[in-house]
Amino acid sequence: MAAAQDGDTDAYRRLLRDITPLLRRVAARRLYGAPAADIEDVVQEVLLSVHAVRHTYDPARPFLPWLMAIERHRVGDWIRRSRRRASEITVDSLEETFADQAANTEGEEAFDGGEIHAAVAGLPKAQRTAIELLKLQEMSLKEAAAQTGMTETALKVATHRGMRTLRRLFGKDSV
């Protein structure tokens, strides 16, 4: 590896060729029962990692512990990925949805924008301003506070009260 770091491409090629069988044996032992393709994937990831971090190797220290640390981390990555895949649920079919909005509401009433804007316009000024800036224009609290001169806390309270009033108006008290 020291020669490879000095730019000797033949030494680097020999190094990679010589460590590959060792990496396969270690990966197969650590991933006992894993498919051969997965073991080969881990070996390739280790080789790529060695290539990417070869500059970090210190020639004054032993090479094998450095290599095995890289291999151990790549095996750990593979185990974490395989656990995530094992916990994923595949869905064979999704429920149908329809283009007609009424078919997808399951008892919910659809409101038109005019109704909502009229209800917002009927709110007290502070509540209306808070709803318009934070909910409709999607400003941050900091931006809305700077624009209105209200504190962030006052904006939160006004938004909460305005939303509660709107829910009551539209018969959604339990929401």
Backbone hydrogen bonds, N-H to C=O, Kabsch-Sander energy under -0.5 kcal/mol:
donor,donor_aa,acceptor,acceptor_aa,energy
5,Q,1,M,-2.4
6,D,2,A,-1.2
7,G,4,A,-1.6
8,D,3,A,-2.2
9,T,7,G,-1.2
12,Y,8,D,-1.9
13,R,9,T,-2.5
14,R,10,D,-2.5
15,L,11,A,-2.5
16,L,12,Y,-2.5
17,R,13,R,-2.3
18,D,14,R,-2.8
19,I,15,L,-2.3
20,T,16,L,-1.3
22,L,18,D,-0.6
23,L,19,I,-2.6
24,R,20,T,-2.3
25,R,21,P,-2.2
26,V,22,L,-2.5
27,A,23,L,-2.6
28,A,24,R,-2.6
29,R,25,R,-2.0
30,R,26,V,-2.6
31,L,27,A,-2.5
32,Y,29,R,-0.9
34,A,31,L,-2.8
38,D,35,P,-0.6
39,I,35,P,-1.8
40,E,36,A,-2.5
41,D,37,A,-2.0
42,V,38,D,-2.2
43,V,39,I,-2.3
44,Q,40,E,-2.5
45,E,41,D,-2.3
46,V,42,V,-2.4
47,L,43,V,-2.5
48,L,44,Q,-2.5
49,S,45,E,-2.3
50,V,46,V,-3.0
51,H,47,L,-2.2
52,A,48,L,-2.4
53,V,49,S,-2.4
54,R,50,V,-0.5
54,R,51,H,-0.7
56,T,53,V,-2.3
57,Y,54,R,-1.1
61,R,58,D,-2.5
66,W,62,P,-0.7
67,L,63,F,-2.4
68,M,64,L,-2.9
69,A,65,P,-1.8
70,I,66,W,-1.6
71,E,67,L,-2.4
72,R,68,M,-2.6
73,H,69,A,-1.9
74,R,70,I,-2.2
75,V,71,E,-2.4
76,G,72,R,-2.1
77,D,73,H,-2.2
78,W,74,R,-2.2
79,I,75,V,-2.5
80,R,76,G,-2.4
81,R,77,D,-2.4
82,S,78,W,-2.6
83,R,79,I,-2.1
84,R,80,R,-2.0
85,R,81,R,-2.5
86,A,82,S,-2.1
87,S,83,R,-1.5
88,E,84,R,-0.7
88,E,85,R,-0.8
90,T,88,E,-0.5
92,D,90,T,-0.5
103,A,100,D,-1.3
104,N,101,Q,-1.5
105,T,102,A,-0.7
108,E,105,T,-1.5
116,I,112,D,-1.5
117,H,113,G,-2.8
118,A,114,G,-2.3
119,A,115,E,-2.0
120,V,116,I,-2.6
121,A,117,H,-2.3
122,G,118,A,-1.1
123,L,120,V,-1.6
128,R,124,P,-3.0
129,T,125,K,-2.7
130,A,126,A,-2.3
131,I,127,Q,-2.7
132,E,128,R,-2.8
133,L,129,T,-2.5
134,L,130,A,-2.7
135,K,130,A,-0.5
135,K,131,I,-1.8
136,L,131,I,-1.9
137,Q,132,E,-2.2
139,M,133,L,-2.9
144,A,140,S,-2.6
145,A,141,L,-2.6
146,A,142,K,-2.1
147,Q,143,E,-2.1
148,T,144,A,-2.4
149,G,145,A,-2.5
155,L,151,T,-2.1
156,K,152,E,-2.2
157,V,153,T,-2.4
158,A,154,A,-2.6
159,T,155,L,-2.6
160,H,156,K,-2.5
161,R,157,V,-2.6
162,G,158,A,-2.5
163,M,159,T,-2.7
164,R,160,H,-2.3
165,T,161,R,-2.2
166,L,162,G,-2.4
167,R,163,M,-2.5
168,R,164,R,-2.1
169,L,165,T,-2.4
170,F,166,L,-2.1
171,G,168,R,-1.2
172,K,167,R,-3.5
175,V,172,K,-1.5
